[in-house]
Amino acid sequence: AGSPVVVYLHSPREKLWGVLMQLNQAGVFLRGIVLNTFDDWTQMIVRGERNIGLTHVFLPMWRVERVNLDEAVDEIPSMSDQFYTRVGITINEYLGL
């Protein structure tokens, strides 16, 4: 809990990025957004515009394909590192966690 993650779903296929709130046998509780909106969302924050924000969502385990920690790989920064670079604060600071 409290870690940035990427959740891969099926039926329909989706990827979500956000902060893991809870993971149990029923499913995943996430405060996040659809992964392909990440760039637009961070740009809106930087420009000081109203933005889509992160929503609280429950994803039932039957839809969850996998949950990956959002980690840097070699020289490729994680999504949370990209958020920090663009916005200037961590995702947990932004969310008040």
Residue pairs with C-beta under 8 A, 6 or more apart in sequence:
1 20
1 21
1 22
1 23
2 19
2 20
2 92
2 97
3 19
3 20
3 69
3 70
4 17
4 18
4 19
4 20
4 69
4 70
4 78
4 79
4 80
4 91
5 17
5 18
5 19
5 20
5 30
5 67
5 68
5 69
5 70
6 15
6 16
6 17
6 35
6 67
6 68
6 70
6 79
7 15
7 16
7 17
7 18
7 28
7 30
7 32
7 59
7 64
7 66
7 67
7 68
8 14
8 15
8 64
8 65
8 66
8 67
8 68
9 15
9 16
9 59
9 63
9 64
9 65
10 63
10 65
11 63
14 34
15 34
15 35
15 36
16 30
16 32
16 33
16 34
16 35
16 57
16 59
17 32
17 33
17 34
17 35
17 38
17 70
17 79
18 30
18 31
18 32
18 33
18 54
19 30
19 31
19 32
19 54
19 91
19 92
19 95
19 97
20 28
20 29
20 30
20 67
21 29
21 30
21 31
21 56
22 28
22 29
23 29
23 67
25 61
26 60
26 61
27 58
27 59
27 60
27 61
27 63
27 64
28 58
28 59
28 61
28 64
28 67
29 56
29 57
29 58
29 59
30 56
30 57
30 58
30 59
31 54
31 55
31 56
31 57
31 95
32 54
32 55
32 57
33 41
33 52
33 53
33 54
33 55
35 79
37 52
38 79
38 82
40 52
41 51
41 52
41 53
42 82
42 83
42 86
42 87
43 86
44 50
44 51
44 52
45 51
45 86
45 87
45 94
46 86
46 87
54 95
70 78
70 79
70 80
71 78
72 78
72 81
77 85
80 90
80 91
83 90
83 91
83 94
84 90
84 91
87 94
